[in-house]
Amino acid sequence: MLRLNLLTVFLSLLNVLIIIDCSLVLDSVFVVLRHGDRNPYYVYPNDPFDKTYWNEHGGIGNLIEKGEKRIKVAAKFYQEQYATLLNNNNDDHVITSTVKRAIQTAEIFMKEMNKTATFERNDKMLNINAKCEKAKKSQDDWLLKKSEELMPNDTFIRYIANKTGENYGENVLDNLIHLTDLADALKVERDQLKLNVSEWITDPETVTILSELDKKAFAEMTYPHEVRRLRAGLLLKNIRDQMENKNSSQKFHLYSTHDYNQILLLQILNSYDHLGENNLVPPTYVSGVVFEVYRNETDENQ
């Protein structure tokens, strides 16, 4: 029977030292990878960088050049780290969400490692937005319960509505989604792409309010246990099934997904401590959750 060690990696290419018995030999590895740097996936009505602009600059929500470079650096790191597991010529089976940036991330990653692969697209396993009525209801109910703590005051919402042209009505959940999508879009435009944005976007108070909202909402969206079970269960089962599959020759397993899915996976394993009250930091681009499987060479029963 294989003995398992869990390694979680959240800052890109973060090395974590694990002290193991010298009789244990690395048998296989499973990497749950977040996609690379991307364009915004939301465009507000008054945004001067409209859909036409983004279609001319790689596409809404798609990978950008910086993201592709980061993926290649990560792939080289994994190639060096797990060289002994990558020396077969067989096609590896890689699973991704159906989102273009996740698919491209997997393709670039495997190509950079000089590995051929067959790709399976599976949103139920790797996309938190996949249709699941139970998970959605559980999440919506929880967000409504926490909405008073999450939502800015009405004055700020009216201010944002005036600046963005977005319709903020009576539906609290819709308003929350609009604000978190806006916070992400402005962060990408302002901080990552360094675009020449309007003054209100760089206003310190606006930046602080939207940034804190985004972090807190991120934490709450992945908090309910039912959401974790329904959204992370299939991925965890697939990983475990592959670990126990003695007939498989594949030693390196890649899952290309999104930050929410990474966190859900670690939360269901009680292994994620980055969402503490004072440190609400989601995973970075191309961060990975890594499961290493070791074989005990001195004891056939372990």
Buried (B, 14 or more C-beta within 10 A) or exposed (E): EBBEEBBBBBEBBEEEEEEEEEEBEBBBBBBBBBBBBBBBBBBBEEBEBEEEBBEEBBBBBBBBEBBBBBBBEBBEBBBEBBEEBBEEEEEBBBBBBEBBBBBBBBBBBBBBBEBEBEBEBBBBBBBBEBEBEEBBEBBBEBBEEBBEEBBBEEEBBEBBBEBBEBEBEEEBEEBBBBBBBBBBBBBBBBEBBEBEBBEBBEEEEBBEBBBBBBBBBBBBBBBBEBBBBBBBBBBBEBBEEBBEEEEBEBBBBBBBBBBBBBBBBBBBBEEBEBBEEEEBEBBBBBBBBBBBBBBBEEEEEB
